[in-house]
Amino acid sequence: MDAVTQWQKQWFDYTQSLRREGFLDDQFAQLKKLQDESSPDFVVEVVSLFFQDSEKLLSNMGRALEQNVVNFKQVDAYVHQFKGSSAWIGALRLKNVCINFRNSCEAQNLEG
């Protein structure tokens, strides 16, 4: 088995374990189907963009939550965007955390 084939097998096994553990859902498999010879790095590029955007969103959320008077509508907008991005790449657990977070925003529950 050459190095590329071995790496591909490891990648497949790893993503399968993430699916079994509930970290990823079928959307990630759909995302992988969009990758082909003309865009061999598609998934890596999409996930990299997700991490870049997530860093900005989390920073914005953190600043919004540190205010003396929290603007829950603004925090909810950030969480909504984060949920959508998470769902798009198939990050199931993260999407579910965002759903719970949005419920706390709706209830204006800072502790939640």
C-alpha positions, 0 to 999 in steps of 0.5 A: 500500500503506497503512502497516498492510499494509506493516508486515504484509508486513515482519512476514511476511517477517521471520518467514519469514527466521527460519524459513529460518535455523532460529530459529523452527519450525512451533510459531511458525506454530501460535502465530500461528494462535491470534491473531484479531480478538478477540485481535489482540496475542496473539503479542506478549503471549505473546512478551513474557511469554516474555522476562519469564520468560526474564529471571528464569530466566536470572538464577536460572541465573546465580546457581545456576552461581556457587555454590561447589557447583553444584546441577546438579539445580536448574540443570537444572530451570531449563533444563528450564523454559526449554526448554519455554517456548522450544519453546512459542513455536517458538524452535527454536535456543534449545530446542536449546541448552537440550537441550545445556545439560541434557546438561551438567547431567546430566554435571555438567559446569560448563564445558559 
